[in-house]
Amino acid sequence: MQLKKQLNILSPCGMLGYGFPQESFERAFEYEIDGIVVDAGSTDAGPHKLGANVSIVSRMALKKDLKAMIAKGLEHKIPVIIGSAGGAGAKSHVEQTIEVIREILQEMNEHAKLGIIWADFSQQEIIEALNENRISPLSENIPALTIEKIEQTHTIVAQMGHEPFVQALESGCDIIIGGRSYDPSPFAALGIFHGMDPGLSYHLGKILECGALCATPGTTKDCILGTITEDSFQVRALNPIRTCSPTSVAAHTFYEKEHPFILHGPGFTLNLENCTFTDIGDGVVEVKNSQFIKDDTYRIKLEGARKVAYRTFVLAGIRDPLLLEQIDEVEQEVLHQVALYFSEIPKDSYQVNFYHYGHNAVLGEQEPEIFTGHEMGVMFEVLADTQDLANAICANVRSTYLHYGYPNRKSSAGNLAFPFAPSDVEFGPVYEFSIYHLMDIIDNPFRFELMEV
């Protein structure tokens, strides 16, 4: 371990594959950079990526970003660290990332030492932990975990803390590919590895994980530079059109948090109550007094997704003011007619949902505004036990809606205007987070593997 008085960490973007201006990236190397760290995952879009084993970004975008990062990492002999590889950080996502890295190194005619940290757990491991009373819901609105749900969940990961990344750094890896990670962990690991305060390291990681979102104007598609010292850290934008301010950096500290100054992570609590945010000039903000408190019990967050249905949906537009005035009543009658037609199908084997864009599709029943528009976009989806059933129900909803003779209708048909043909979109499997719980651990459960490429 090399102790440093000052450490510079480059975050190219808020999500690997989102892209970043090459000029901003190059400008970072006017400073002595100690590591390039990037977050590659999120559960913001729900459980589909984890359940379906697909990536958040395209392979083309992943390769484009990685190629620039790896080239600079090898040139400057600094580590490139990836957290939550592939989006959900499961085995398939990590393997896809390794494959792209192999391809890049081959094209560059370079060799590298890879550190791979697997975040996957078997069903049996989770069942054993459940039987040992080591699993609890993440929050009050999440039901207790059952063996049945575990057995129905084929992809299970957990968010790792900084420790596995520190292990990889200690092994001298050029590129570290982490499975599912607590977002700030790979950033914090670099600071902790070099002897920096863990509270400052994690708080800086919280800021850097989203790229330049902490700047004004904010974006995840640009670079940000974090500099950590013995008693503070600094944040600066690398694009001249952006600047950091105490307000923008403090605001990002609150981002995606349930409490204004308490942040829970794997095995620790971060107390930011006494933090100060100071403008030290040239758009650079200095932060002090981030406090790291080690928890009595080390808990990691489990994430698992199970398939619960299949989806088919339709997008359409409505322009008739007579229909718009009575759209809720019409849709209830459409559902009634569909149920009558498919009376032999149990009602609990399918579900139909309507979304009115321009009226209440975003806020639903909480929408305070009264609809005054001249047209509305409507999307209806059918969730069913099989894809064939979803397709059949959706087609019947569409045809019934299209031709329904509502009171005072002036036309003979054509209630819906479809932008595409075919109108019905077969989506495929639908997943839910069946495991979103905390698990008590004693030893590091994440498997580390070295690979020479």
Order of alpha helices (4+ residues) and beta strands (2+ residues): beta-alpha-beta-alpha-alpha-beta-alpha-beta-alpha-beta-alpha-beta-alpha-beta-alpha-alpha-beta-beta-alpha-beta-beta-beta-beta-beta-beta-alpha-alpha-beta-beta-alpha-beta-beta-beta
